[in-house]
Amino acid sequence: MKLNIENRNKIKTMKTPKHIKHEFKALELKLTEDSTSPHTIYLKEHAVRDHTKDKPSGRTLLILNIPPYADEKGIENAFKEAGDIESVQFLLKPSGADNKSTRKFIEDVASPSFRVAYVVFKKVSELDKALKLKCLHPLNSEEYKIKLGMNKWIEEYNSSVLLPKVLKEKLEEFMKLHDKEANINEKKEKQLEQEDSEGWITVTKRGKVQSFARTEKVENKIMAKEERNKKRKELKNFYTFQIRESKMKHIVALRQKFEEDKKKIAQIKQSRRFKPF
């Protein structure tokens, strides 16, 4: 217990980094009203050059150091004094407008760690109120309690197991969106491939030469061609020992051929079909 109290005191007295101190506002986030060990979160307006639909300009709040047990409803409870929240997005690290995430029909199970949250308010004035807050409400309320420990693990496991019917529906929905995006991209590429007013044509991926099928016959032809090229590049009879070995092999081959010819002549004599003249 003494060790835990000392570590807790060290965490409380730890200085905030300068870059966070000047850009972000620090507030305490509590699980309950009588919580003795609150977490310090850092928040500011999400301001980037290009905003996306899910993070609109003037209504998005960026929050750092969100504890692992905090969920969407808990964040809504904490900022309910500012106004109505449209959406809450949790990420492992901040993402810009140009970062594209791959859509999946089965979400990956994230490991418990401190996260980043993007809170989108319904009105611009509600974001201003959130930035002016001096304290936050607890994550838990009378209507909603955050699940912790064994109850949380059981709920996460049960939600991770999908029934075949639900999995099929998710897969069909994912494929519909994929086909729709593929058709849109194909139409865009076709439009780009058309000649413009100045006579220029944009080269796209569709204009590239399509690859041929790599069958076993084609593979053998390619390997034989590579073997011929390799033999052509090899240095033959370049060194003295190579010349000596080639001469010895030639002599051995001549002797073998001479012996084979003698056997053939003997066989012809035995069959009485030998006509030397």
C-alpha angles and dihedrals in degrees: 000000000000091000092051092049091050092049091048091052090050091053092050093050095045112121121243114242114257096238090054092042093058101037103034135052116229122221134168117247115203131191093211135006093256095044111139098196110051123177121238113232127189122217141179139151114288100241119174134146097251118034124198130219093256091050106038123190118262095014105062124096121198115212126186132197097031109174118242096246095055114105136184096272091048092054090049089053092049094052099034091114090064095055144260118344119215099193143347121211123191121204135169092234138005116280129201128222093262095054109106119201122205112246115232131189089213114045118222117247106247119220114242108268141129111286146190122249131202110202115194116199124203094234136035091231090058091058089053089052091050092052090051095051115120096192138015133226118247119271090239121067135177091265098042134037124187112236116236138180119358095359091055093049092049092050092048092050094047092049091049092059110082125199116235091247093051091045091051091051092049091048093049091048091048092050092048091055091045093051091047092052091045091053091049092050091047091052091049091051091049090052091050092050091059118099114258128219092275094050097255122139122202113227112224136176089272090065094061121105111265115238120246126241112272100223124169092259092052091046091053091050092051092048092048091050092050090049091052091049090049092051091047091056094049117104110241124195090356099126126052094245090051091054091048092049093048091052092050091049090049092052092048090049091051091050092050091049090048091053091047091051091051090053092050091051090050091051092049091050091052092051090050093232095113111126110170093172 
